[in-house]
């Protein structure tokens, strides 16, 4: 079944703990594809690997319920499609060039300006599929770096800091959600197109990296690019290739300096 590209803004909160929490509950209740939750601020924003996503006022925090017609193995590609949608929307609205750090981070000029958290509803044995997926997007738009904890201040940035101009959050929200739904339609028809678009903004390609595996082990290597199944390839100095699906990829530093 082909999905419509229109969305329905169900609720907008001035402040909520997490838009993903609300959207997951809506997904369970049967909310249709394209249902959106928006917040101006989050008190308990969630990030990948159970991290907190600091969400002060001035940011764009939204979650979309999706019911895509995709095989289970294509679910990781949804985050990549969302990355493409974020990058295009930000570039169109602000002119700032966005790079994508596998699997879910958005970078501008070496600093994180946003992230994506994709959470799936439980696998349904009867239909053999996942009934819904929530894509949560957090973007530092008109945020002040001073509103972030001290330890994050030299790692994050915002469109305001990069351009010196306040952006129209409502207009960016509209462009972004439309683009996200269009990317999901494209993902269903032509996943290779999503992958090739993503690869053009690959932030890790050719970069020295450390893969922190879920079991705590570390592996050093160079970023060798996105694979067709959505995993990221790390090549060690010995020439061995390791496809990364889980855990964290960290950009290596030399003498305390980020090399990118
Ligand atoms: C990450 O950087 O690891 C992903 C961050 C995703 C944050 C967004 S903000 C809107 C939505 N609600 C949440 O609690 N998280 C996502």
Boltz pocket constraint, residues with backbone or C-beta under 6 A from the ligand:
constraints:
  - pocket:
      binder: B
      contacts: [[A, 17], [A, 18], [A, 19], [A, 20], [A, 21], [A, 42], [A, 44], [A, 45], [A, 46], [A, 47], [A, 48], [A, 49], [A, 51], [A, 53], [A, 55], [A, 60], [A, 61], [A, 62], [A, 63], [A, 104], [A, 105], [A, 114], [A, 115], [A, 116], [A, 117], [A, 136], [A, 137], [A, 138], [A, 139]]
      max_distance: 6.0
